[in-house]
């Protein structure tokens, strides 16, 4: 392992890790920050679509994580620092004590991802979901139920935002994703690739549990509150989840899990 000790928070070698929260907002030009052991394992797994650039870790974590760090390519440095220096670099108390700098996968288009899918396939599609927790939840659910991709429109949040990656428990690094320039363009691309677009809406009359698995399917979700526009639901097959107690909707990540489960489980 290529271990390098950091004794000064101003060391240029750890400049990409400095003031993480502010950099989250301004972007990292094709790079991202992975936080925590679980996400680092995803980054270093064979299924990862991303490459590590470096790791920054608290000195007291090195021994326990030696077997994991041993999977790093020899050219990737492991920067080791005391907790106080680590916190100063990050700009906040870093309780997990593990950060990694990674390279985003090459930018793909919705059309290029769909073009690689043959036969039956299931993808998760989303519009207007800006909350980073929800974006991370969508990717986590897509990975859990074997969806082939997560496709979004231009109004969705960046899946490579640090919190999205953390909430997804690293699924963002493994599930292919792409953004269309608009919801209309997203639906056009799905239909052109012979996907049945199934929109989830509280106003739907067809229940979710009427759906059977199989075929080329895209499960489409809108933002909490406004939901999907009427014109989009008019273009798609719309289904809903019946609820009690006067409630008409669920958190979008929960809804995606229910929809993906319905579309992936064998029918009794």
C-alpha positions as CSV (number, residue, x, y, z in Angstrom):
1,X,0.0,0.0,0.0
2,X,1.2,3.5,-0.8
3,X,0.7,5.2,2.6
4,X,1.6,8.8,3.1
5,X,1.4,10.7,6.4
6,X,-0.3,14.1,6.5
7,X,0.9,16.4,9.3
8,X,-0.4,19.7,8.1
9,X,-4.0,20.4,7.1
10,X,-2.8,22.8,4.4
11,X,-0.8,20.0,2.7
12,X,-1.5,20.3,-1.0
13,X,-1.8,16.5,-1.3
14,X,-5.2,16.7,0.5
15,X,-6.4,19.9,-1.1
16,X,-9.3,18.0,-2.9
17,X,-10.7,17.1,0.6
18,X,-10.6,20.6,2.0
19,X,-13.9,22.3,3.1
20,X,-16.0,19.4,1.8
21,X,-19.4,20.9,2.5
22,X,-18.6,24.1,0.5
23,X,-17.2,22.0,-2.4
24,X,-20.3,19.9,-2.4
25,X,-22.2,23.0,-3.5
26,X,-19.7,24.1,-6.2
27,X,-18.9,20.8,-7.8
28,X,-15.6,18.9,-8.3
29,X,-15.2,18.7,-12.1
30,X,-15.7,15.0,-12.7
31,X,-14.7,13.9,-9.2
32,X,-16.6,13.0,-6.0
33,X,-16.1,12.4,-2.4
34,X,-17.0,9.0,-0.9
35,X,-17.5,8.8,2.8
36,X,-17.4,5.8,5.2
37,X,-16.3,2.2,5.1
38,X,-19.5,0.9,3.3
39,X,-19.2,3.4,0.4
40,X,-15.4,2.8,0.1
41,X,-16.1,-1.0,-0.2
42,X,-18.5,-0.2,-3.1
43,X,-15.9,2.1,-4.7
44,X,-13.4,-0.7,-4.6
45,X,-15.7,-3.5,-5.6
46,X,-15.6,-5.3,-9.0
47,X,-19.1,-3.9,-9.7
48,X,-18.0,-0.3,-9.3
49,X,-18.3,2.0,-12.4
50,X,-15.9,4.5,-10.8
51,X,-12.1,4.7,-10.1
52,X,-10.5,5.8,-6.8
53,X,-8.0,8.7,-7.0
54,X,-6.9,8.7,-3.3
55,X,-8.0,7.8,0.2
56,X,-7.8,10.0,3.3
57,X,-8.2,8.1,6.6
58,X,-7.8,8.6,10.3
59,X,-4.6,7.0,11.7
60,X,-6.5,4.9,14.2
61,X,-8.6,3.2,11.4
62,X,-5.7,2.0,9.2
63,X,-5.0,-1.3,11.0
64,X,-8.6,-2.4,11.1
65,X,-9.1,-1.6,7.4
66,X,-5.8,-3.0,6.1
67,X,-7.5,-5.8,4.2
68,X,-9.9,-3.4,2.4
69,X,-7.2,-0.8,1.7
70,X,-5.1,-3.6,0.2
71,X,-7.5,-3.7,-2.7
72,X,-6.4,-0.3,-3.8
73,X,-4.3,-0.1,-7.0
74,X,-0.7,0.5,-6.0
75,X,-0.6,3.9,-7.6
76,X,-3.5,5.2,-5.4
77,X,-2.2,7.0,-2.3
78,X,-3.6,6.5,1.1
79,X,-3.2,9.7,3.1
80,X,-3.1,9.1,6.9
81,X,-3.7,11.8,9.4
82,X,-4.6,12.3,13.1
83,X,-8.3,12.9,13.8
84,X,-7.7,16.7,14.6
85,X,-6.0,17.2,11.2
86,X,-8.7,15.2,9.4
87,X,-11.5,17.3,10.9
88,X,-9.7,20.5,10.0
89,X,-9.2,19.4,6.4
90,X,-12.8,18.3,6.0
91,X,-14.2,21.4,7.8
92,X,-16.4,19.4,10.2
93,X,-16.0,16.5,12.7
94,X,-15.4,13.4,10.6
95,X,-16.7,10.7,12.8
96,X,-16.4,7.9,10.3
97,X,-12.8,8.7,9.7
98,X,-12.7,7.6,6.1
99,X,-12.9,9.6,2.9
100,X,-12.0,8.8,-0.7
101,X,-11.7,10.8,-3.8
102,X,-13.1,9.1,-6.9
103,X,-13.6,9.7,-10.6
104,X,-17.1,9.8,-11.9
105,X,-17.9,7.3,-14.8
106,X,-17.8,8.7,-18.3
107,X,-21.0,10.7,-19.0
108,X,-23.6,8.6,-20.7
109,X,-26.8,9.6,-22.4
110,X,-30.2,8.0,-21.6
111,X,-30.3,6.7,-25.2
112,X,-26.8,5.0,-24.9
113,X,-27.8,3.2,-21.7
114,X,-31.2,2.1,-23.0
115,X,-29.5,0.9,-26.2
116,X,-27.4,-1.6,-24.3
117,X,-30.4,-3.3,-22.7
118,X,-31.7,-6.3,-24.6
119,X,-34.9,-8.3,-23.9
120,X,-36.8,-7.8,-20.7
121,X,-35.4,-5.0,-18.6
122,X,-36.5,-2.7,-15.8
123,X,-35.3,0.8,-15.2
124,X,-36.2,3.4,-12.6
125,X,-37.0,6.9,-14.0
126,X,-37.5,10.1,-12.0
127,X,-38.5,13.7,-12.6
128,X,-38.1,16.8,-10.5
129,X,-36.6,15.1,-7.4
130,X,-34.1,17.5,-6.0
131,X,-33.7,16.1,-2.5
132,X,-30.3,14.4,-2.2
133,X,-31.6,11.8,0.3
134,X,-34.3,10.8,-2.1
135,X,-31.9,10.5,-5.0
136,X,-29.7,8.3,-2.9
137,X,-32.7,6.2,-1.9
138,X,-33.7,5.7,-5.5
139,X,-30.3,4.3,-6.4
140,X,-30.2,2.1,-3.3
141,X,-33.6,0.6,-4.2
142,X,-32.6,0.2,-7.9
143,X,-29.6,-1.8,-6.8
144,X,-31.6,-3.8,-4.3
145,X,-34.2,-4.9,-6.8
146,X,-31.9,-5.3,-9.8
147,X,-33.0,-2.3,-11.9
148,X,-30.7,-1.8,-14.9
149,X,-30.4,1.9,-14.5
150,X,-31.7,5.1,-12.9
151,X,-32.7,7.7,-15.5
152,X,-33.6,11.3,-14.5
153,X,-34.6,14.6,-16.0
154,X,-32.7,17.9,-15.7
155,X,-34.6,18.9,-12.5
156,X,-33.3,16.0,-10.4
157,X,-30.4,16.3,-8.0
158,X,-26.8,15.1,-8.7
159,X,-26.5,11.5,-7.6
160,X,-22.7,12.1,-7.0
161,X,-23.4,14.7,-4.3
162,X,-21.7,13.3,-1.1
163,X,-25.0,12.8,0.8
164,X,-26.6,11.0,-2.1
165,X,-23.8,8.6,-2.3
166,X,-23.9,8.0,1.4
167,X,-27.6,7.4,1.5
168,X,-27.4,5.0,-1.4
169,X,-24.8,3.0,0.6
170,X,-22.6,3.2,-2.5
171,X,-25.2,2.1,-5.0
172,X,-24.6,5.3,-7.0
173,X,-21.2,4.0,-7.8
174,X,-22.5,0.7,-9.2
175,X,-25.9,1.5,-10.9
176,X,-25.7,3.1,-14.4
177,X,-27.4,6.5,-14.5
178,X,-28.0,9.3,-17.0
179,X,-30.0,12.5,-17.2
180,X,-32.3,13.6,-20.1
181,X,-32.7,17.3,-20.9
182,X,-36.4,17.2,-20.0
183,X,-39.1,14.9,-18.8
184,X,-40.5,14.9,-22.3
185,X,-37.2,13.8,-23.7
186,X,-36.9,11.1,-21.1
187,X,-40.3,9.6,-22.0
188,X,-39.5,9.9,-25.7
189,X,-36.2,8.0,-25.2
190,X,-38.0,5.3,-23.2
191,X,-40.7,4.8,-25.7
192,X,-38.2,4.8,-28.6
193,X,-36.4,1.9,-26.8
194,X,-39.7,0.0,-26.5
195,X,-40.2,0.5,-22.8
196,X,-43.6,0.6,-21.3
197,X,-43.6,3.7,-19.1
198,X,-45.5,3.1,-15.8
199,X,-46.1,6.3,-13.8
200,X,-47.0,6.2,-10.1
201,X,-49.6,8.7,-9.0
202,X,-52.1,9.0,-6.1
203,X,-54.8,9.9,-8.7
204,X,-54.5,6.6,-10.6
205,X,-57.4,4.2,-10.7
206,X,-55.3,1.1,-11.6
207,X,-53.6,-0.4,-8.5
208,X,-49.9,-1.1,-8.4
209,X,-50.6,-4.8,-7.4
210,X,-52.3,-5.4,-10.8
211,X,-48.9,-5.2,-12.5
212,X,-47.1,-8.4,-13.5
213,X,-43.4,-8.8,-13.9
214,X,-41.7,-9.1,-17.3
215,X,-41.2,-7.1,-20.4
216,X,-39.4,-3.8,-20.9
217,X,-40.6,-1.5,-18.1
218,X,-39.7,1.9,-16.8
219,X,-41.1,2.9,-13.4
220,X,-41.6,6.7,-13.4
221,X,-41.8,8.8,-10.3
222,X,-42.3,12.5,-9.8
223,X,-41.4,14.9,-6.9
224,X,-43.3,14.7,-3.6
225,X,-46.0,17.3,-3.6
226,X,-46.5,18.4,-7.3
227,X,-45.9,14.9,-8.6
228,X,-45.9,14.3,-12.4
229,X,-47.6,16.7,-14.8
230,X,-51.0,15.8,-16.3
231,X,-49.6,15.6,-19.8
232,X,-46.9,13.0,-18.7
233,X,-49.5,10.8,-17.0
234,X,-51.7,11.0,-20.1
235,X,-48.8,9.6,-22.1
236,X,-48.1,6.7,-19.7
237,X,-49.7,3.8,-17.9
238,X,-50.6,5.3,-14.5
239,X,-50.9,3.2,-11.4
240,X,-51.4,4.0,-7.7
241,X,-51.0,2.6,-4.2
242,X,-54.3,2.5,-2.3
243,X,-53.9,3.9,1.2
244,X,-55.9,4.3,4.4
245,X,-56.4,7.1,6.9
246,X,-56.8,10.0,4.4
247,X,-53.2,9.7,3.2
248,X,-52.7,10.0,-0.6
249,X,-48.9,9.6,-1.0
250,X,-45.7,8.1,0.4
251,X,-42.1,9.3,0.4
252,X,-40.8,8.9,-3.2
253,X,-38.0,6.5,-2.2
254,X,-40.5,4.3,-0.3
255,X,-42.8,4.4,-3.3
256,X,-40.0,3.3,-5.7
257,X,-39.2,0.3,-3.4
258,X,-42.8,-0.8,-3.5
259,X,-43.0,-0.4,-7.3
260,X,-39.8,-2.2,-7.9
261,X,-40.8,-5.0,-5.7
262,X,-44.0,-5.5,-7.5
263,X,-42.3,-5.5,-10.9
264,X,-39.5,-8.0,-9.9
265,X,-41.2,-10.6,-7.8
266,X,-42.6,-13.9,-9.2
267,X,-46.4,-13.9,-9.1
268,X,-48.1,-16.4,-6.9
